[in-house]
Amino acid sequence: MTTTRPDGTVTVTVPVARPAAPPAAPSAPAPSARADSPAAPAVVLAVCDVRIRDEVNDREIVRGVSFDLRPGQAVGIVGESGSGKTLTCRAILGILPEHFAVSDGSIEIAGRDIAGLTTPQWTDLRGSTISAVFQDPASYLNPSIKVGAQITEVIQVKSGLRRRAARRRALELLTAVHLREPELVYDQYPHELSGGMLQRILIATAIAAGPQVLIADEATTALDVTVQAEILDLLADLRERTGLALVVVSHDLAVVAQVCDEVLVMREGEVVERGATADVLYHPRHEYTQLLIAEHEQYGLDRYLDAPNDPNDPGPAEQRKELDGVH
């Protein structure tokens, strides 16, 4: 089922659909080519011609990635494993693996050039201005500490709230990420919760200090289709309600179709195609993008793309709600 919001963003509730096809094949605008105007919101993340080098093998791994991100905007980065999408995000977060370094280009977060930031400056920046959610949330939570206490600790460190106020804030966050019975969840350990619940808790922790930018790096890959759809709906909801800017990293074009305004397609360290999501998915110009889309459709996923919008025929979202009601 596909819905179009007033701002033109297209949301596909099933994580295998593409946004509605535009009437023609217009030229795709580059994400970083938007003209600034007095009415335009400030850029919260600016990545300009970033290159990343493997200093041990003296090899350039990422070559010339550029995009801008404004409040409430979502940019998707799509590509196969090894395409450089995760390295790009780790460079933005200042957590590149050992022996990897940004060799050229610039990255600015909320107008601040991150080149040369000290460790204490990075500590202040992460969480409060930019945050991230990764695959396999259980590996980022302490199994011996209740999840509520872990969120509360982050709030105390980042926001300076006292314990009681931090607990109230943690419960508010658990409610904000659509967890039922937040007080019960607050007192549970990670092993007592499902993968989808753990991912929601990790999102709650990531937004605890009110960051402007959230990077979701393969955040739904390990989840089943229904839970994946719910997490993507949650990210879209947070974006609308709070103005959170999103960078959604995935190997799955269907994921960015649900959430993102714009998409970058990466292959072997380079951006081979970029533009508005609908343009790229319905009018792909590069053969690699065409291959990605063809692989999606090969598994029968195209039946979701062209299905008539019959109001009497409940779509997957309604079917999911009906199932939830049964349980």
N, C-alpha and C positions, 0 to 999 in steps of 0.2 A: 504494500500500500504506500502510495507516494503522496506527500503533502507539501505545499509550497507556502512558506511564511511570507508575511508582508514585505520583508526586506529582500525577498528574492531567493533566500536560501532554500534549497530543496532537501527535505529529509526523507530518506527511504527507511521505513521501519524495519524491513527485513535486510540483514547485512549482506545481501547478495544482489542488491538492485542498484541501478544507476539512476541519476536524476533525470527528470523529464527532458527529452531531446529539445534543443533550441530549434527555432524555425528554419534556420539556415546554418551554414558553416562559416561563421565569422572568424576573423583572425583572432587568435588567442592572445590576450594581453599578458604581458610578463608581470609576475607578482611584484617585482621591484621597480616597475616602471610607472606606478601610480604617481600622478602629480600631486604634490602637497598643495593644499589650499587652506585658507583661514578656517574653514568649516571642518576640515578633515582632522580626525583624531591623530595624536602624535604616534609615531612609530615606537613600539615597545621592544621590538627585536629587529635589528638590521644585520643581515649577513651579506657581505659584499666580496665576491670573487675569492672565497675561502679555498685554500689549498692545504692539504695535509700530507706530510711526508713520513714515510717509515725510515727513520734515521739509521737503523741497523743495516737494512738492505739497500739504502740510498734509492728509494723508489717512491714516486708520488702516487698516493693512494686515492686522494680526492682532488679533483681538478676543477676549480672555478665555480663553486656553488654560491648562488645569490638569491635572496628573497627578503621581503619586508613583511612585518606582521604588526597589525594595529589592534587595539582593544576590540574584543568580540569577533575577531577574524580567526578563521581556521585554515591552515595550510597543511596539505598532506604531502608526505614524501614516500614514494612507492618505488620498490625495486627488489630484485632477488637478493638472496643472501650474498654478502660480499660486494654489494654495489656501492657501499660507502655511506649509506643513509644513517646508520647508527654511529659511525665515526663522526659524521657531521654534527649530530646531536651531542655527542660527548665533548666535542670541541666547544660547542656553545655553552655547555655546563662546566667547562674547565676540568674535565675528568678523563682526558685522553689516556690510553694505556701507555705504559713506559715505552720509551723509544719512538713514540709518535709525537709529532708537533705540527702546529699551524705554521706553514712556511711562507704563506703570503695571504693577502686579503685582510679583512677586518670584521670584527663582530662587536656590535654595540647592543647592550641591554639597557632599556630605559634611558637611552642617550649616553650611556657610559661605555667607553671602549674597554673591553675586558683584558686587552693586552697588558701584561705587567702587573695585574692585580696580585696582591699579596694573599697569603693563606687566610688571615683574619678578614680581609675584604671579601674574599670568596665565601667565607662562612656567613658573613652578613648578607650577601647577595642571594645565596641559595636558600630557597624556602620562602623568603620574604618578597623577592622580586621575581625569581624564576624557580620553578620546581619541576619534578619529573615523576612519572610512573612507568615502571618497567614490567616486563613479562615475569611470571612466576612470583607473585606477591609474597608468598610464604617465606621466600629466601631473604626478604627485606624486613621481616618482623622477628622479634626475639621470641622463640617458642616458650620460654619460661616466664614471660611477663604477660599479664592480661592486656588485651589490645587497647582498652580504654586508658590504662596507665601509660602506654606508649604514646598515644595521641596527646594526652595531658602533658607529658614531659616535653614534647615538641612545642606545644603552646606556651609553656612556662619559659622555655629557653628563648623562643623567637619573639614572644609578645610581652614577656615580663609579668604575666598575670600570676596572682597567688593561686595556690592549689585548688581552692574551692571554686574560684572563678574560672580556672582552666578546665575543671571538670564540667562545669556548666557549658562552656564553649565546646568541649569535646562531644557532649551529648547533642548539642545543636548541629555539629558537623555530621554526626552519625545520622541524624534526621535528614540533613540536607542531601546526603548521598542515598536517601531512600531505603535505609535499613529499618526493618520492622523491629519493634521493641528495643530501641536503642539502649535503654538501661540494662536490659538483659545482655545484649551484645557487649556492652562496655566491660562487663565482668567475666567475659569468656577469654579463653586462651586461643591462639591461632589454630591449633589442631582441632578445635571444636567447631570450626566454621568452614563453610564451603569455599571453593575457589572464587566464585563470584562475590561472596561476602568479603573475602580477604582483599579482593581488588578494590571494592568500595571503601574498605578501611584504609587502604594505601592511598586512594584518592583523597579521602578525608584528611589524612595526615599531610598530603602534599599541598592542600589548599588551606591548611590550618592558619598560616600566617598571612593569608590574603595575597598570594603572588599575582603578578600581572600576566605571566606566561606559564603555561603548563605544557611540558613535552610528554606525550604518551607514546612510548617506544614499544611497539608490538604488545600493547597493554591488554589486548583481547585474544591473542593468538592461542593461548592454552585453554580457553574457555569454550564450552559447547555453544552451538549457534544461538540458542535462546538467551543464554546469559550474556553472550557477546552483544546481542542486540540491545539488551537492557543497559549494559555499560556504555555503549555508544549513545544511547538515548540520554543517559545521565550526563555525559560530557557535553552533549548539545544543550541540555537544560542549564548546566552551570555556565556555559558560554552566554546563553541568552539572559540569565538572571543577574550575573555578576560582571559581564563584560570581559571574562577571562579569555585571553588569546591562546589558541591551541596550535601546537605542532603535532600532527598525528603521523607516526611512522608505521608503515605496514608493508608487507609483501602482497597484500590483498587489495585490489582496486575497489572491491565492494565496500570495504571499510571506509575508505576516504569518500566514496560516493554518498555515504550516509551523513558524514559530518562536515566535510571540507568545502570551502568556497573555491579554493585553488589547489592545484596539484603540481608537484615536480616528479617526473619519472627519471630515476637514476639507473645507470648501467655502467659497471666497471669504472666507478668513480666520477662519472660525468652526468650532468643533467641533459638528457637527450630530448626531453619535451617538457613544456611547462605552459600553464594557462588556466583559465576557468575550468572547474571540474567537468561541467557538462560538455564544454567544447572538446576537452581532451578525451573524454570517454565516448562521445558520440562521433567525433570527427578527428580521430588520432592521425597524426601525420607521420610519426616515426614508426618504422617497421617493428621495433621492439615493443612499443605501446600497443600496436595492432596485435602482436603475438600474445601479450598479456591478456587482452580482451578476448581474443579467440580461445585461449585456454580456459577462461571463465565459462564461456558459452559452450565449450566442448562438453562440459559436465552437466549440461541441461539448465544452467542458471539463467539462460536467456528467456525461459518461460516466465520469469518474474518481471522481465523488462517490458514486454509487450502485452502483458495481460490487461484486458479491458477494466476500466475503473467502474465496476458494477456495484452500486451501493447496497444491493441485496445479497452480494456475495462477500462474506467477511474475509478480509485479508489476513495475512499471517499475524499482524499485530493484534487484531480482534480475537483471533483464534488463541493467541497466547494468553490474552486476558481471560477468556472463557476457561482455559485450562487452570489458570491461577485461581479462578473462582471455585472450581471443582475441589481444588486442594485446600 
